[in-house]
Amino acid sequence: MQIEFDDRPLAKPHGIVVCWNPVDDDFEPKPPEVFERGVEFALEALQEPEAKLFIHCAAGVHRAPMMALALLGVRGSTVEDAMDLIERLRPAADFADVYVRSVERFLNGRE
């Protein structure tokens, strides 16, 4: 989720598959394509029994929690329940209203 650095070259020698989905943490609405790309990658990865999925950005405060919110929503969680879970596991997470609305628009568009 970080736009600041593409870590695919660091992961490749270790057999780690990375979906670089660069997003600016600019507190502007995010288009559904951002979430679609990340969610589709995550859903495919999670089909592997031994898969481990890491969603990260530069600080783990806005963008990664935003994508985790979208993924949990697609997997059946309510936005509120997903936010509670993420905040419990990542207390530094901060859900900017504009990002939550972006996720909600994405989820509503998938119905």
MIBA-203452 format. One line per 4 residues: their letters; for each residue x negated, y, z negated of N, C-alpha, C, CB. Coordinates in steps of 0.001 Angstrom, whole numbers, plus 500000, padded with zeros to 6 digits. Last residue first. Glycine has a CB too. Layout:
BEGIN
a) X,Y,Z,X,Y,Z,X,Y,Z,X,Y,Z; ...;
END
This chain:
BEGIN
ergn) 521932,494573,504125,523187,493852,503829,524032,493679,505065,523992,494586,502764; 519833,496176,504693,519651,494732,504933,520942,493961,504728,518569,494169,504012; 520472,498688,503848,520397,498453,505290,520242,496988,505642,519256,499227,505875; 520132,498477,501121,521498,498633,501651,521542,498363,503152,522030,500049,501359;
lfre) 517319,498398,501004,518119,497246,500576,519535,497315,501131,518164,497165,499049; 516686,501001,501981,516194,499796,502630,517064,498591,502291,514751,499531,502226; 517940,502580,500035,518350,502692,501445,517909,501451,502225,517749,503976,502093; 516423,501762,497789,517871,501506,497834,518403,501598,499266,518622,502504,496929;
vsrv) 513917,502775,498484,514106,501330,498333,515593,500995,498436,513528,500834,496977; 514513,505509,498427,514010,504895,499656,514198,503384,499620,512528,505240,499863; 515205,505847,495745,516238,506053,496783,515803,505435,498112,516527,507568,496974; 512665,505398,494667,513762,504487,494330,514883,504623,495365,514302,504777,492896;
yvda) 511327,507606,495724,510907,506264,496106,511995,505236,495787,509602,505893,495393; 512621,509721,494511,512601,509655,495971,512205,508264,496454,511638,510700,496538; 512107,509248,491764,513469,509152,492304,513481,508990,493816,514270,510380,491921; 509376,507216,490904,509833,508516,491380,511194,508346,492044,508806,509145,492368;
fdaa) 508593,505268,488500,509526,505186,489621,510047,506567,489965,510692,504239,489296; 505591,504138,487483,506434,505332,487435,507298,505325,488684,505576,506651,487337; 503721,501902,485500,504575,502135,486673,505467,503346,486447,505436,500890,486979; 502414,501305,483194,502000,502538,483882,502887,502857,485083,500551,502419,484338;
prlr) 503356,498770,482402,503858,499976,481729,503476,501287,482422,503349,500005,480319; 504128,496175,483876,503178,497222,484298,503650,498548,483696,503076,497316,485885; 506058,494651,482679,504793,494015,483038,503708,495006,483436,505017,493053,484160; 508078,496518,482278,507654,495682,481148,506271,495071,481428,508698,494559,480877;
eild) 508404,497568,484826,507921,498452,483754,507446,497658,482543,509024,499428,483332; 509409,495277,486121,508141,495873,486547,507564,496756,485440,508337,496696,487840; 511847,494886,484710,510814,493853,484750,509443,494452,485084,511183,492772,485777; 513197,497314,485260,512915,496913,483871,511785,495888,483829,514185,496331,483201;
made) 513400,497160,488053,512631,498243,487434,512267,497891,485996,513426,499563,487473; 515083,494933,488261,513733,494881,488818,512854,495971,488207,513777,495027,490349; 517425,495919,487093,516735,494782,486488,515293,494687,486976,517479,493484,486797; 517997,498024,488936,517777,498302,487518,517011,497165,486840,519117,498528,486809;
vtsg) 518372,496671,491337,517301,497665,491236,516970,497919,489767,517709,498989,491941; 518862,493158,490837,519388,494520,490959,518209,495471,490838,520488,494827,489866; 517403,490517,492776,517477,491336,491564,518198,492643,491845,516072,491615,491012; 517104,489175,495242,518341,489060,494479,518450,489856,493197,518544,487689,494157;
rvgl) 515015,489595,496916,515120,488252,496320,516278,488132,495340,513828,487895,495613; 515226,492256,497444,515525,491319,498532,515723,489909,497980,514393,491329,499587; 514305,493184,494941,515670,493456,495404,516099,492506,496503,515784,494882,495896; 511653,492396,494962,512554,491809,493970,514017,492034,494354,512276,492401,492581;
lala) 510785,494071,497085,510702,492612,497177,511650,491941,496190,509267,492144,496923; 511247,496660,496045,511892,496227,497286,511904,494704,497396,511179,496837,498501; 509553,496570,493796,510981,496815,493632,511751,496346,494865,511245,498308,493373; 507097,496347,495048,507566,495245,494202,509074,495367,493975,506811,495234,492843;
mmpa) 506999,498883,496213,507094,497700,497066,507570,496495,496274,505746,497399,497718; 506859,500445,493867,507925,500688,494845,508098,499463,495745,507611,501949,495700; 504491,499549,492669,505777,499278,492024,506964,499477,492972,505940,500173,490808; 502736,500582,494726,502857,499144,494482,504143,498814,493722,501640,498634,493699;
rhvg) 503226,503448,494477,503467,502694,495710,503612,501197,495493,502355,502941,496675; 502781,504241,491622,503944,504571,492451,504198,503584,493586,503773,505938,493025; 500683,502863,490235,501667,503670,489521,502930,503910,490350,501052,505000,489125; 498329,501764,491156,499371,500889,490625,500459,501625,489872,498764,499872,489730;
aach) 496316,503140,492410,496385,503222,490951,497454,502326,490337,496637,504639,490540; 496380,502336,495127,495143,502850,494541,495167,502826,493010,494893,504267,495026; 498135,499263,495221,497845,500541,495863,496564,501050,495201,499056,501582,495718; 499303,495887,495698,498528,496939,495050,498437,498184,495908,497141,496442,494724;
iflk) 500415,492802,495004,500857,494044,495632,500086,495150,494926,502440,494252,495529; 499572,489539,495539,499185,490743,494821,499665,491940,495631,497636,490798,494580; 500471,486244,495225,500762,487491,495922,500392,488665,495026,502254,487563,496334; 499431,483061,495874,499406,484122,494874,499568,485417,495654,498066,484108,494004;
aepe) 500562,479797,496747,500298,481204,497065,500277,482075,495817,501343,481727,498038; 501155,477150,496655,500004,477609,495861,499707,479097,496054,498771,476799,496224; 503373,476856,498422,503476,476516,496995,502346,477068,496122,503513,475031,496848; 504386,479332,500630,503294,478410,500313,503304,478127,498815,501916,478994,500757;
qlae) 506227,481287,500651,506682,479958,501061,505621,478896,500786,507048,479958,502548; 505004,483662,500149,505557,482942,499000,506166,481592,499364,506598,483789,498330; 504425,484614,502709,503343,484132,501848,503885,483275,500714,502548,485309,501279; 506988,485415,503533,506276,484351,504254,505177,483755,503372,505669,484898,505574;
lafe) 507476,487444,501695,508368,486285,501754,507706,485111,502470,509676,486657,502456; 505376,489246,502317,505461,488615,501004,506331,487361,501042,506012,489602,499981; 506036,490035,504942,504744,489419,504656,504817,488634,503346,503630,490492,504585; 508544,491182,504438,508429,490023,505330,507114,489289,505110,508545,490459,506795;
vgre) 507790,493301,502748,508676,492244,502261,508564,491009,503142,510134,492735,502214; 506172,494929,504417,505646,494330,503194,506481,493165,502697,505553,495366,502119; 507999,495582,506513,506690,494979,506781,506146,494263,505549,505696,496050,507245; 510124,496740,505113,510331,495541,505932,509012,494827,506175,510991,495905,507273;
fvep) 508989,499017,504006,509430,497929,503132,509599,496632,503913,510744,498299,502441; 508435,500470,506316,507388,500249,505317,507748,499048,504453,507185,501510,504437; 510911,500670,507559,509871,499851,508182,508731,499541,507213,509321,500554,509418; 512415,502582,506169,512672,501157,505941,511576,500256,506501,513996,500774,506554;
pkpe) 510242,505284,505074,511133,504643,506045,511302,503153,505754,510595,504836,507464; 510406,507237,502122,509680,506236,502911,510663,505521,503842,508950,505208,501981; 510391,510688,501207,511120,509439,501474,510303,508520,502379,512492,509738,502121; 507506,511791,499344,508441,511969,500446,509185,510650,500657,507701,512419,501753;
fddd) 505366,511650,497626,506695,511924,497083,507691,512346,498156,506606,512997,496028; 503014,510706,498634,503302,512130,498820,504674,512549,498309,503194,512477,500271; 501063,508538,499069,501786,508804,497819,502100,510295,497763,500949,508354,496560; 501287,506921,502170,500814,508083,501429,501682,508270,500188,500835,509358,502319;
vpnw) 500500,503629,502924,501561,504591,502632,500964,505717,501809,502755,503918,501880; 499605,500841,504815,499194,502113,504246,500344,503126,504140,498081,502694,505074; 499408,497866,504438,500635,498616,504696,500422,500020,504132,501904,497912,504052; 497779,495096,505229,497505,496503,504898,498693,497305,505370,496165,497022,505558;
cvvi) 497963,492143,504064,498856,492982,504866,498573,494413,504441,500394,492596,504667; 495472,489707,504066,495923,491006,503569,496869,491636,504576,494723,491941,503294; 494360,486629,502971,495128,487320,504009,495703,488594,503405,496266,486405,504586; 491250,485372,502220,492422,486071,501682,493081,486837,502814,492032,487033,500508;
ghpk) 488838,484219,502777,490046,483537,503206,491321,484147,502655,489976,482112,502811; 486653,485682,502273,487111,484828,501178,488403,484086,501529,487321,485664,499921; 486231,487371,504394,485249,486309,504152,485676,485304,503073,483934,486927,503758; 488595,489139,504051,488474,488147,505117,487449,487046,504833,488111,488836,506391;
alpr) 488373,491134,502120,489107,489905,501813,488830,488781,502807,490588,490191,501780; 487018,493257,503247,486497,492666,502013,487129,491302,501735,486744,493607,500830; 488631,493944,505444,487282,493411,505678,486658,492776,504429,486380,494519,506182; 491009,494869,504061,491002,493624,504840,489597,493093,505084,491694,493841,506169;
ddfe) 491279,497245,502701,490428,496217,502115,490463,494883,502853,490823,496000,500701; 491218,500473,503497,491656,499209,504098,490738,498108,503568,491626,499273,505684; 492173,503222,501580,491132,502238,501884,491764,500972,502431,490289,501920,500629; 494292,505016,501298,492930,505492,501075,491857,504525,501541,492733,505776,499631;
iqm) 496730,504029,501317,496294,504597,502596,494802,504934,502522,497129,505869,502954; 497873,501120,499740,497042,502324,499679,496634,502766,501076,495795,502078,498818; 499189,498805,500000,500000,500000,500000,499146,501259,500000,500922,499998,498811;
END
